[in-house]
């Protein structure tokens, strides 16, 4: 989303915005050019949220109505602003402070490395997953917990990899693993390639290296050939996680793990838990960062 980009804002209480996000998950024919997210306005106002929508051209009444229709009852006022002539996602990530997430330290190139951690440089880019969002940071923490329990991972898949960060973290913890990253957005291929070079990650099919494909879900021949996986990571959205539960079950070895994020604690988490129980998984770990839940499941042995 570069060039003439716009943003829609709908300020509302936390519960109203979370309900709107849930309603969005149920819509099959959503305009995918209209990218939405919800967040708290500030840490000092945890109950005041904003539903944001980004659009690659000036929104019309149609886009405003689509956002308004996500709210039950009377929708809040929706404002529209034109963004600077730059990529909105890059702008949102510039100037952010480094984060410490368990054993990991993630920062943009403007900051120095931390030699006492597993250090990653992730520039602002046209892909999600810089470590700043609580779901990404929570996944990094959970990966460290998995390693501390003695879990072994010889094959890892990072579905919806974005910047490649979570896959890189998996390789740092299990350096002999085969890593396969995938994303539905073609721009991520170049982003992952650049970030791999910055962080000394080898690209290729060998152990200790990362192979990248562009595909929705598990719909790529290479993803299927390189499976089943000991560890599958998916930091996406609640709706796709529910839909992908059977595919993930077929792609993970018995006893293997899936790490899921991108879902709000509450109704979204409950829906994801139900889907993965039905698919043959059991919950073995959970952390919550802000309003976001990070879930670790293991696939039950086949009897």
N, C-alpha and C positions, 0 to 999 in steps of 0.2 A: 504494500500500500504506500506508494510514493507519489509525489506530485500533489495534485489537487485533492487533499484528503480533508474529511470533515468529521466532527464528533458530535453525537447527541448525548445529552445528559438528563437523567430523570432522578431527582433527589427524593428519597422516601425513607421511611423507617426500615431498619434492618430486616424485619420479618417480611415486609412487603417486597423488598428487593430479592430476598432469597426465594420467596414464592414465585416471583417473576422468572427467576433463573430455572426453577423447576418446570414452570409452564413452557419455557423455551425448549427444554429437553424433550418435550412431548410433541413438538411440531416437526413433521416430516418434510414439509415443503418450504422451509425457511429460506430466505434469500441469503446465501452464504457469503455474499459481498458485505453484508451487515454483520460485523463481528461484535459480540457483546460480552461484557463481563460486569461483575458487581464487586464493590469494595466499600469498606468503611471510609468515611470522609476524613477522619483523622483518629489517631490513637486516643485522643482526649474525648472523642465523641463516638464511642463504640456502637451506639444504637442508631446513629445517623449514617445512612449508606447512600450510594449513588449507583444507578444502573447506567453504564456507559455503552454507547454503540459507535463503532468506527465505520465510515463509509468512504469509498474511493472517489466519490463525486458528490455534488451538492445534494443532500437528501430532499426528497419531495414529501408531500403529504403521506404517500404510501409508507415510507420508512418510519415517519413519526407515528403513524397509526399502528404499524407493526409493533413498535416498542410499547405504545400505550396499551395495546391489547394484551400484553403480558401481565398487566396488573388486574387484580380482581376489584370490582367496584369502580370507583372514580380514580383515574390515573393521575399521577402528579403532572405538573407542567413539564414540558420537554423543551429544553433549549438546544440550539444548534450553534456550533462555532466552527469556523474555518481554521484548520491547523496550518502551521508554517509549511513551506514548500520543502518538506523533508519527510522521511519515513516516520510515522507516528510511533511505531514500536521502538525504534532507535531513540527517539526523543525521550520516551518514557523511561529508558534505561540509563540515560546519560547522567553522570554526576552521582550515582548511587554509591553508597559506602560498601566496602567489602563485608562479607558475611562469614561467620564461623558456624559451621553446622557439623557437630560431632568432630570427627577427625579431619574434616575438610575446611579449606579456606578458599573462597571464590571471590575474585576481584577483576575489575577491568584493567586494561594495560596502564592506566594512570597511577595505579597503586603498586607498591612493592610487594614482593612475595613474602610469605611467612615460612621460614625454613623448618619450623617445628610442626608443620601440618602437611597433609596431602593438598598441595597447592594447585589451583587451576586458574588460568587467565581466560576469561570469557568476555569478549568485547560486546558492546551493544550491537545488535544485529537484527536482521529481518526474520527472527525465529524466537520462539519462547524457550525459556529455560536458562536464565542467567544465574540462578541461585537466589535471586532476590525475592521471588514469590515464595510464600510460606509452604506451598505444596512441594516445590523443588527442594527447598532447604530441608523440609521434613523427610523427603525421600533420601537425601544424603545421610541424615541422622539414622534412618532405619537401615540403610545399607551397612553402616558401621555396626549397628546392633546385630544384624545377621552374621556378619563376619565374626563378631565377638562370641557368638554362640557356637562357633566351629563349623558353620555351614560351608559347604564346598560348592563351587559353581564352575563347571568345565565348559558350559555353553550358556550364553546370556543373550537375550533379545531385549532391545529397548524400543518399544513401540510408541510412535509419536515423539521421536527423539529430540526434535527441535534443534537446539544448539549442539547436541551430542553429550552434554555434561553428565547426565546420569549414567550413560553407557561408559564414558571415560572413568567415572568413579568406580563402576563395576570392575573395569580392567585394573584399576589401581589396587583394588582389594584382592582380586583373583587374577594375577598377571598372566597365567597360562590359559585363560579362558578364550574361547572363540566368541567374538562379539558381533552381533548383527543388529544394526540400527535401521529403523524405517520411519518414514513420515509421509503423510498425505500431500504435503506442500513441497513442490519441486525446488523451491528456493533453499530448502534446508540442506540439500546435497552440497552446495558450495559453502554454506555456513559451516557444516560439519567438517568439510575438507580443510577450511582455513583454521578452524579451532583445533583440529587434530595436529596441524603443523605447529601451532603456537604452543601446544602442550606436550609435544613429543610423542603423540599417539600414532602408531603405524596403521596405515590403511591397507587392507588386503584380507585374504582368507585364512592366513596362518593363525596359530594360537598366539594370543597376545596382541592381535590386531583387530581392526574394526572393518566390517563390510557394511556399506550403506545402500539401501534401496528406497525407491519411492513407491508407496503402495498404501491403499486404505486397509486398516486392520491387518489381518494375516494373509491378504490376498496377493501374494507374490510367490512364485515358484521357489526362489532362493530361501525365503523364510521357512518354507515347508521342508525343503531339502536339508537345511542346516539344523532343524529341530529333530526330536523334541528337546526342550531346553530345561536346564536345572533352575534357571532364574529368568523370569519374564517381568520386565518393568513397563508400566504404562501410566504415565502422568498426563491424562487427557481430560475428559469430561465424564460426568456420571452416566449420561445416556449411552454413549458409545461403550463404556465399561460394562454396562448391563448387557447390551447386545452382543458383546464380544466374549462373554463368559464361556459359552460352549466351545468357541474356537480356541480360547486360551487353554481350556481343559484338555483339548486334543493336542495342544502344542507343548505341554509341560509333562515331564516324566512323573510317574507316581512318586510322591514324596517331594517333588519339586515345588518351588516357591513362585508366587506372583506378588509383586509390590505394586499397589494401586494408589493413585492420588488424582487430584483434580475434582474432588467431590466435597460438598459441604456436609459437616456433621448434622445429623438430624434425618430428614426424610430421604435425602440423596444417599446418605450412608446406609440407611436401612434397606433401600432398594438394591444397592450394590451387594450388601451382605446376603440378602435373600438369593440373588442371582448366582452368587458363587457357592453358596451352600447347595443349591440345586445342581450346580455343575460338578459337585464332588470335592469341594475345597472346605477346609476348616480354618478359622481365624486363629492365628498364633501370636499376632502382635498388632498393636495400634498405638499411634500417637496423634495428638491433636495440636495444631499450630493455628492460633486464632480460631476462626470458624471452620477450618479445613481439617479433614480427617485423612490420615495416611494409614493404609491397611496392608498387613502382611498375611497372606494365606498360603497354606500348603495343600497340595493335591493329595487326597486320601489314596492309600494303596488300593489297587484293583484287586477285588476278591473273586 
